[in-house]
Amino acid sequence: MIVMPPFSFLRFALLLLACTLQVSATATAASLQQIKQRGQLVVGVSYVVPEYAAGAKYRTPEGFYNAAAEDLAQRLGVTLRTAKVTAQNRQQLLAQGKVDLLLLNLKQADADTLRASATLLPTSYQARPRLIMRSDTDIKRPAQLRGRSVCVARGGAYVGILATSYGAVEKVVKAPADALLALRTGVCDAAVHDDAVLNGMLDLPEWKKFSASLPLDGSSATLTFVVRPADAELATYLQQLNGAWGDSGYWADNRKKWINNVAFEVYLDQNVPDCH
């Protein structure tokens, strides 16, 4: 029987562990070819938009991660499946290959944390939270939100922030159109959305009586692709896609589409006069 010296055994164990980790990383890496062969792209997002139910009112969802993921899947010629991830499990799910990539609105601190174990590819979409209110509102600064009602769209980045940071009473509704409709009918004192789209909404003539707005504290968040370091081919493709989106006016077109769609949804559903 051959007995390995302690040092040799330790060296052998370390080499075996390194090989195991390398095989594991290769197994979980999702190349573009693998995604296409599978016929499905799995994207980790902070909120999974519910499937449309026949006969229900259509609602444009908050944010652009779903639209961006759908565009990516269409370009790859595959179907899309979104999976909900949280700040606590998103790195683990990505590393384990449970999702092909993440698509998240990230502030700088969150981006720095993820960058330690992943490759980040930020898009050109950036936004900060902004309130919209009646033009004659008495809310002039964020501190005056305490005890006031603010409508927020389910799945948006601002759920919980208004109550925690400003003491506001949050009313979580299904979608942006529902939040804005509640504002117009007096159910809420304010609504909060991305400034990237809200600024354009305020330019519409039908929103003249609701043109008061107030920026909230905090840094901007950037819609960002997050992939495993081993997925270099996928990262290169996403970088090229970001460039194509920037050159084609993709984000400006999507912001305009969001504004028009949400404004129309509010128009169709408002069956009572604006609050006075």
C-alpha positions as CSV (number, residue, x, y, z in Angstrom):
1,M,0.0,0.0,0.0
2,I,1.4,3.4,-1.0
3,V,1.0,6.2,1.5
4,M,1.1,9.7,0.2
5,P,3.1,12.2,2.2
6,P,0.8,14.9,3.8
7,F,2.0,17.6,1.4
8,S,1.4,15.4,-1.7
9,F,-2.1,14.5,-0.6
10,L,-2.9,18.2,0.0
11,R,-1.6,19.1,-3.4
12,F,-3.6,16.3,-5.0
13,A,-6.8,17.4,-3.2
14,L,-6.3,21.0,-4.3
15,L,-5.8,20.0,-8.0
16,L,-8.9,17.8,-7.8
17,L,-11.0,20.7,-6.4
18,A,-9.7,23.1,-9.1
19,C,-10.7,20.7,-11.8
20,T,-14.1,20.2,-10.3
21,L,-14.7,23.9,-10.2
22,Q,-13.6,24.3,-13.8
23,V,-15.9,21.6,-15.0
24,S,-18.8,23.1,-12.9
25,A,-18.2,26.6,-14.4
26,T,-18.2,25.2,-17.9
27,A,-21.4,23.2,-17.3
28,T,-23.3,26.3,-16.0
29,A,-22.0,28.7,-18.7
30,A,-24.8,29.4,-21.2
31,S,-23.3,30.1,-24.6
32,L,-25.4,31.7,-27.3
33,Q,-25.4,28.4,-29.1
34,Q,-26.8,26.6,-26.1
35,I,-29.6,29.1,-25.7
36,K,-30.5,28.8,-29.3
37,Q,-30.4,25.0,-29.2
38,R,-32.6,25.0,-26.1
39,G,-35.0,27.5,-27.8
40,Q,-35.6,29.5,-24.7
41,L,-33.9,32.4,-23.0
42,V,-34.2,32.6,-19.2
43,V,-33.8,36.1,-17.7
44,G,-33.7,36.9,-14.0
45,V,-35.7,40.0,-13.2
46,S,-37.0,41.7,-10.0
47,Y,-40.6,41.3,-11.0
48,V,-42.3,38.9,-13.4
49,V,-45.1,40.6,-15.3
50,P,-48.3,38.4,-15.0
51,E,-49.5,36.9,-18.3
52,Y,-52.3,38.7,-20.0
53,A,-55.7,37.1,-19.2
54,A,-58.3,37.2,-22.0
55,G,-60.9,39.8,-21.4
56,A,-58.9,41.7,-18.8
57,K,-57.8,45.3,-19.3
58,Y,-54.4,45.5,-20.8
59,R,-51.8,47.4,-18.7
60,T,-48.4,48.6,-19.7
61,P,-46.0,47.3,-17.0
62,E,-43.7,49.5,-14.9
63,G,-40.1,49.6,-16.2
64,F,-38.5,48.5,-19.4
65,Y,-36.8,45.2,-18.4
66,N,-39.6,43.1,-19.8
67,A,-39.6,44.9,-23.2
68,A,-35.8,44.7,-23.4
69,A,-35.8,41.0,-22.6
70,E,-38.5,40.3,-25.2
71,D,-36.5,42.2,-27.8
72,L,-33.4,40.2,-26.9
73,A,-35.2,36.9,-27.2
74,Q,-36.8,37.9,-30.5
75,R,-33.4,38.7,-31.9
76,L,-32.1,35.3,-30.8
77,G,-35.1,33.6,-32.3
78,V,-36.1,31.9,-29.0
79,T,-38.9,32.1,-26.5
80,L,-38.6,34.1,-23.3
81,R,-39.0,33.0,-19.7
82,T,-38.5,35.4,-16.9
83,A,-37.8,34.3,-13.4
84,K,-38.0,36.4,-10.2
85,V,-34.8,37.1,-8.4
86,T,-34.1,39.0,-5.2
87,A,-31.0,40.8,-3.9
88,Q,-30.4,37.8,-1.7
89,N,-30.5,35.0,-4.3
90,R,-29.7,36.6,-7.7
91,Q,-25.9,36.0,-7.6
92,Q,-26.5,32.4,-6.6
93,L,-29.1,31.7,-9.3
94,L,-26.8,33.2,-11.9
95,A,-23.8,31.2,-10.8
96,Q,-25.8,28.0,-10.7
97,G,-27.1,28.5,-14.2
98,K,-30.7,28.7,-13.1
99,V,-30.9,31.9,-15.3
100,D,-28.9,32.8,-18.4
101,L,-28.6,36.4,-17.3
102,L,-30.0,39.0,-15.1
103,L,-31.6,42.3,-16.3
104,L,-31.9,44.7,-13.4
105,N,-32.2,48.4,-12.5
106,L,-29.0,48.9,-10.6
107,K,-27.7,51.8,-8.5
108,Q,-24.0,52.2,-8.2
109,A,-23.7,50.4,-4.9
110,D,-25.6,47.4,-6.2
111,A,-23.5,47.3,-9.4
112,D,-20.3,47.4,-7.4
113,T,-21.4,44.4,-5.4
114,L,-22.4,42.3,-8.4
115,R,-19.3,43.3,-10.4
116,A,-17.1,41.3,-7.9
117,S,-18.5,38.0,-9.3
118,A,-20.2,38.9,-12.6
119,T,-19.8,40.8,-15.8
120,L,-22.0,43.9,-16.0
121,L,-23.2,45.5,-19.3
122,P,-25.2,48.7,-18.6
123,T,-27.8,49.9,-21.2
124,S,-28.4,53.5,-21.9
125,Y,-31.6,53.6,-19.8
126,Q,-31.2,55.5,-16.6
127,A,-33.8,56.9,-14.3
128,R,-34.5,58.5,-10.9
129,P,-37.8,58.5,-8.9
130,R,-40.0,61.5,-9.5
131,L,-43.4,62.4,-8.1
132,I,-46.4,63.7,-10.1
133,M,-49.1,65.6,-8.3
134,R,-52.0,68.1,-8.9
135,S,-50.7,71.5,-10.0
136,D,-52.2,73.1,-6.8
137,T,-50.7,70.6,-4.4
138,D,-49.4,71.7,-1.0
139,I,-46.6,69.2,-1.2
140,K,-43.5,71.2,-2.0
141,R,-40.7,69.1,-0.6
142,P,-40.2,65.4,0.2
143,A,-40.5,65.9,4.0
144,Q,-44.2,66.9,3.4
145,L,-45.0,63.4,2.2
146,R,-45.3,62.1,5.7
147,G,-48.8,60.7,6.2
148,R,-49.8,61.5,2.6
149,S,-51.0,58.8,0.2
150,V,-48.7,57.9,-2.8
151,C,-49.6,55.4,-5.4
152,V,-46.9,53.1,-6.7
153,A,-47.1,50.4,-9.4
154,R,-46.6,46.8,-8.4
155,G,-43.2,45.5,-9.4
156,G,-41.7,48.9,-9.7
157,A,-38.4,49.9,-8.1
158,Y,-40.0,52.4,-5.7
159,V,-42.3,50.1,-3.7
160,G,-41.4,50.5,0.0
161,I,-39.2,53.5,-0.5
162,L,-41.8,56.1,0.0
163,A,-43.0,54.6,3.3
164,T,-39.5,53.9,4.6
165,S,-37.7,57.0,3.6
166,Y,-40.5,59.6,3.8
167,G,-43.2,58.2,6.0
168,A,-45.8,58.3,3.2
169,V,-48.8,55.9,3.0
170,E,-48.1,53.7,0.0
171,K,-51.0,52.4,-2.1
172,V,-49.7,49.6,-4.3
173,V,-51.7,49.2,-7.5
174,K,-51.5,46.9,-10.5
175,A,-49.7,49.1,-13.0
176,P,-48.6,52.7,-13.9
177,A,-52.0,53.6,-15.5
178,D,-53.8,52.6,-12.3
179,A,-51.5,54.8,-10.2
180,L,-52.0,57.8,-12.5
181,L,-55.7,57.2,-12.6
182,A,-55.9,57.1,-8.8
183,L,-54.0,60.4,-8.8
184,R,-56.5,62.0,-11.2
185,T,-59.5,60.9,-9.3
186,G,-58.2,61.9,-5.9
187,V,-57.5,58.5,-4.4
188,C,-53.8,59.4,-4.0
189,D,-52.0,62.7,-3.3
190,A,-49.2,61.7,-5.6
191,A,-47.8,59.0,-7.8
192,V,-44.2,58.0,-8.4
193,H,-42.5,56.8,-11.6
194,D,-39.2,57.0,-13.5
195,D,-38.3,60.6,-14.4
196,A,-37.2,59.3,-17.8
197,V,-40.9,58.8,-18.7
198,L,-42.7,61.1,-16.3
199,N,-41.0,64.2,-17.7
200,G,-42.5,63.3,-21.1
201,M,-45.9,62.6,-19.6
202,L,-46.1,66.1,-18.1
203,D,-45.7,67.6,-21.6
204,L,-49.1,66.2,-22.7
205,P,-51.9,68.8,-22.6
206,E,-54.3,66.5,-20.8
207,W,-51.9,66.5,-17.8
208,K,-51.8,70.3,-17.4
209,K,-53.8,70.1,-14.1
210,F,-51.4,67.4,-12.8
211,S,-48.1,69.0,-13.9
212,A,-46.6,69.5,-10.4
213,S,-43.6,67.2,-9.9
214,L,-40.9,66.7,-7.4
215,P,-37.7,64.7,-7.7
216,L,-36.9,62.4,-4.8
217,D,-33.5,61.9,-3.2
218,G,-31.2,59.1,-4.4
219,S,-28.9,58.3,-7.2
220,S,-30.0,57.1,-10.6
221,A,-30.5,53.5,-11.5
222,T,-29.3,52.0,-14.8
223,L,-31.0,49.0,-16.5
224,T,-28.1,46.5,-16.7
225,F,-27.4,43.1,-18.1
226,V,-25.5,40.8,-15.7
227,V,-23.8,37.6,-17.0
228,R,-21.4,35.1,-15.6
229,P,-17.7,35.8,-16.3
230,A,-17.4,32.6,-18.3
231,D,-20.1,33.7,-20.7
232,A,-17.8,35.9,-22.8
233,E,-19.7,35.2,-26.1
234,L,-23.0,36.2,-24.5
235,A,-21.4,39.3,-23.0
236,T,-20.0,40.3,-26.4
237,Y,-23.4,39.9,-28.0
238,L,-25.1,42.0,-25.3
239,Q,-22.5,44.7,-25.7
240,Q,-23.1,44.9,-29.4
241,L,-26.9,44.9,-28.7
242,N,-26.5,47.9,-26.4
243,G,-24.6,49.7,-29.1
244,A,-27.3,48.9,-31.7
245,W,-30.0,50.1,-29.4
246,G,-28.1,53.3,-28.8
247,D,-27.6,53.9,-32.5
248,S,-31.2,53.2,-33.5
249,G,-33.0,55.4,-31.0
250,Y,-34.4,52.3,-29.3
251,W,-34.8,53.9,-25.8
252,A,-36.3,57.1,-27.1
253,D,-38.8,55.1,-29.1
254,N,-39.7,52.9,-26.1
255,R,-40.1,55.9,-23.8
256,K,-42.5,57.6,-26.2
257,K,-44.4,54.3,-26.7
258,W,-44.7,53.9,-22.9
259,I,-46.0,57.5,-22.4
260,N,-48.6,57.2,-25.2
261,N,-49.8,53.8,-24.1
262,V,-50.1,54.6,-20.4
263,A,-51.8,58.0,-21.1
264,F,-54.3,56.2,-23.4
265,E,-55.0,53.5,-20.8
266,V,-55.8,56.2,-18.2
267,Y,-58.0,58.0,-20.8
268,L,-60.0,54.9,-21.5
269,D,-60.6,54.0,-17.8
270,Q,-61.3,57.4,-16.4
271,N,-65.1,57.4,-16.0
272,V,-65.3,60.0,-13.3
273,P,-64.1,63.7,-13.5
274,D,-60.7,64.8,-12.3
275,C,-60.6,65.7,-8.6
276,H,-61.0,69.4,-7.8
